[in-house]
Amino acid sequence: MVAVEVVRDLGYLQEANEYDAEFEKDPLYMWHKKVKRTLGWSLYRKMFSAMREDGVQLDRMGSNPSGIRTNYVLAYMGIGAGGFYLNSANGTIPDADQKIVEKLIDIREQIQHVPRDNQKWLSYLNGNYR
């Protein structure tokens, strides 16, 4: 979705429309389009900024795709959306689990004051959120 929107913003409208039509049947693509339309680019900017600030590296969290990666991304999208929990992901995005997303956001909030080299952060950043 982001790539299609960037192509559109660069002025390649025909190409963007072709890509958009190609992905129109993909529920994940359509979900991201709806989220972007509803909440705007700021959600994605804030999401990636928080992930970068926290040192999140999704490749530390096992294989792709996986439920753990999905729910970390959704948690950071929720953070980017100012706490809006993106309930619409459940049933649309494979492995999306609202309870896990909320737990990840809560844990992140609880460990914000902890030094980044503390075991709590290291566990969290390796996908061990339980």
C-alpha positions as CSV (number, residue, x, y, z in Angstrom):
1,M,0.0,0.0,0.0
2,V,2.8,2.4,0.9
3,A,4.6,1.7,-2.4
4,V,1.5,2.3,-4.4
5,E,0.8,5.6,-2.6
6,V,4.4,6.8,-3.1
7,V,4.2,6.0,-6.8
8,R,1.0,8.0,-6.9
9,D,2.6,10.9,-4.9
10,L,5.4,11.0,-7.5
11,G,2.9,11.7,-10.2
12,Y,2.7,8.2,-11.8
13,L,-1.0,8.1,-11.6
14,Q,-1.6,5.4,-14.3
15,E,0.9,3.1,-12.7
16,A,-0.5,3.7,-9.3
17,N,-4.0,3.0,-10.5
18,E,-2.8,-0.2,-12.2
19,Y,-1.0,-1.4,-9.0
20,D,-4.1,-0.5,-7.0
21,A,-6.4,-2.5,-9.2
22,E,-4.0,-5.4,-9.1
23,F,-4.0,-5.5,-5.2
24,E,-7.7,-4.7,-4.8
25,K,-8.6,-8.3,-3.9
26,D,-5.9,-8.5,-1.2
27,P,-7.6,-8.0,2.2
28,L,-4.4,-6.9,3.9
29,Y,-3.8,-4.3,1.2
30,M,-7.4,-3.0,1.4
31,W,-7.2,-2.9,5.2
32,H,-4.0,-0.7,5.1
33,K,-5.7,1.5,2.5
34,K,-8.7,2.0,4.9
35,V,-6.4,2.6,7.9
36,K,-4.4,5.2,6.0
37,R,-7.5,6.9,4.7
38,T,-9.0,7.0,8.2
39,L,-6.0,7.8,10.3
40,G,-3.5,9.2,7.8
41,W,0.2,8.9,7.2
42,S,1.0,10.2,10.7
43,L,0.1,6.8,12.1
44,Y,2.8,5.1,9.9
45,R,5.4,7.9,10.7
46,K,4.8,7.6,14.4
47,M,4.8,3.8,14.2
48,F,8.1,3.6,12.4
49,S,9.6,6.3,14.6
50,A,8.6,4.4,17.8
51,M,10.0,1.1,16.4
52,R,13.3,2.8,15.5
53,E,13.5,4.5,18.9
54,D,12.8,1.3,20.8
55,G,15.2,-0.7,18.6
56,V,12.6,-3.1,17.3
57,Q,14.1,-5.5,14.7
58,L,11.4,-7.9,13.5
59,D,13.9,-10.4,12.2
60,R,14.9,-11.1,15.8
61,M,11.4,-12.5,16.4
62,G,11.4,-15.7,14.4
63,S,10.1,-16.5,11.0
64,N,8.1,-14.4,8.7
65,P,5.1,-14.4,8.6
66,S,4.4,-15.1,12.2
67,G,1.8,-14.2,14.8
68,I,4.4,-12.5,17.0
69,R,5.6,-10.2,14.2
70,T,2.1,-9.4,13.2
71,N,1.1,-8.4,16.7
72,Y,4.2,-6.4,17.3
73,V,3.5,-4.4,14.1
74,L,-0.1,-3.9,15.1
75,A,0.9,-2.8,18.6
76,Y,3.2,-0.2,17.1
77,M,0.5,0.8,14.7
78,G,-1.7,1.3,17.8
79,I,1.0,3.4,19.3
80,G,1.3,5.4,16.1
81,A,-2.5,5.9,16.2
82,G,-2.4,7.3,19.7
83,G,-3.7,4.3,21.4
84,F,-6.4,3.5,18.9
85,Y,-6.3,-0.3,18.9
86,L,-7.2,-1.1,15.2
87,N,-9.8,-3.7,16.2
88,S,-10.6,-4.2,12.5
89,A,-7.3,-6.2,12.2
90,N,-8.9,-9.1,14.0
91,G,-10.5,-11.4,11.3
92,T,-8.7,-9.5,8.5
93,I,-5.1,-10.0,9.2
94,P,-3.9,-13.6,9.9
95,D,-2.8,-14.1,13.5
96,A,-3.9,-10.7,14.6
97,D,-4.9,-10.9,18.3
98,Q,-6.2,-7.8,20.0
99,K,-5.3,-9.1,23.5
100,I,-1.7,-9.6,22.5
101,V,-1.6,-6.2,20.9
102,E,-2.9,-4.6,24.0
103,K,-0.5,-6.6,26.2
104,L,2.5,-5.5,24.1
105,I,1.4,-1.8,24.3
106,D,1.0,-2.1,28.1
107,I,4.4,-3.8,28.5
108,R,6.1,-1.2,26.4
109,E,4.6,1.5,28.5
110,Q,5.7,-0.2,31.7
111,I,9.3,-0.6,30.6
112,Q,9.8,2.9,29.1
113,H,11.7,4.0,32.2
114,V,14.0,0.9,32.2
115,P,17.5,1.2,30.6
116,R,17.5,-0.3,27.1
117,D,20.2,-2.8,28.1
118,N,18.0,-4.2,30.9
119,Q,16.8,-7.8,30.5
120,K,13.1,-6.6,30.4
121,W,13.9,-4.6,27.2
122,L,16.0,-7.3,25.7
123,S,13.3,-9.9,26.3
124,Y,10.6,-7.6,24.8
125,L,12.8,-6.8,21.8
126,N,13.3,-10.5,21.1
127,G,9.6,-11.2,21.1
128,N,9.4,-12.5,24.7
129,Y,6.5,-10.4,25.9
130,R,4.9,-12.8,28.4
